[in-house]
Amino acid sequence: MNISVELTLSPLQDDYEPSIINFIKNLRNSGLTVLENPLSTQVYGDYDVVMNLLQKEMKTALEAVERGLLYIKIVKSDRSNYEPHF
């Protein structure tokens, strides 16, 4: 089963950029389809592969910050080729 996951990491500290950059770089190095925009990062692929990656990388990202939020949305389908029709 393929899934699409949207992630937003929001460290609650002054020096927040390095934590976000490291999180995104680790996701990019996974070999999965990873797309980014200014508000979130999307990861696409097989459910088990994506969730195994996220289990590890979300923990690493949260351990790297003093306080933070991590928002996650999961859609059951690969939406990586989505284009608006309007």
ROTIPA-967120 format. One line per 5 residues: number of its first residue (from 1); their letters; for each residue x, y, z of C-alpha. Coordinates in pm, whole numbers. Example, Ala and Ser with C-alpha at 12.3 -4.5 7.8 and 13.67 -1.06 7.14 Angstrom:
<sites>
1	as	1230:-450:780 ~ 1367:-106:714
</sites>
This chain:
<sites>
1	mnisv	0:0:0 ~ 136:340:-96 ~ 101:646:123 ~ 168:1018:109 ~ 287:1187:428
6	eltls	306:1558:499 ~ 538:1666:781 ~ 599:1999:949 ~ 873:2020:1212 ~ 845:2330:1431
11	plqdd	1122:2360:1691 ~ 1020:2598:1970 ~ 1356:2767:2013 ~ 1553:3057:1866 ~ 1804:2849:1670
16	yepsi	1548:2639:1480 ~ 1686:2618:1124 ~ 1962:2356:1174 ~ 1714:2107:1320 ~ 1476:2147:1026
21	infik	1756:2128:769 ~ 1896:1807:922 ~ 1551:1648:933 ~ 1489:1725:564 ~ 1837:1609:458
26	nlrns	1786:1277:637 ~ 1453:1229:461 ~ 1612:1314:124 ~ 1884:1051:180 ~ 1622:779:216
31	gltvl	1580:713:-157 ~ 1206:780:-129 ~ 1027:1056:-319 ~ 1058:1368:-104 ~ 908:1703:-205
36	enpls	939:2026:-12 ~ 770:2363:3 ~ 810:2653:247 ~ 552:2511:487 ~ 605:2135:486
41	tqvyg	785:1832:350 ~ 609:1543:178 ~ 731:1183:165 ~ 581:924:-71 ~ 620:549:-90
46	dydvv	528:208:47 ~ 361:227:389 ~ 611:2:569 ~ 916:170:417 ~ 791:523:488
51	mnllq	677:447:842 ~ 1006:271:930 ~ 1195:575:805 ~ 969:819:990 ~ 987:626:1315
56	kemkt	1363:670:1316 ~ 1387:1022:1174 ~ 1107:1176:1378 ~ 1269:1050:1697 ~ 1608:1185:1588
61	aleav	1455:1523:1499 ~ 1269:1556:1829 ~ 1576:1453:2030 ~ 1774:1729:1856 ~ 1552:2010:1987
66	ergll	1481:2135:2335 ~ 1109:2168:2262 ~ 920:2123:1939 ~ 613:2019:1749 ~ 592:1772:1465
71	yikiv	274:1773:1258 ~ 200:1473:1040 ~ -76:1393:790 ~ -106:1058:614 ~ -306:988:298
76	ksdrs	-364:637:168 ~ -235:680:-189 ~ 68:815:-367 ~ -18:1179:-440 ~ 331:1277:-560
81	nyeph	207:1347:-914 ~ -94:1556:-808 ~ -167:1859:-1023 ~ -462:2091:-957 ~ -731:2087:-1226
86	f	-841:2448:-1193
</sites>
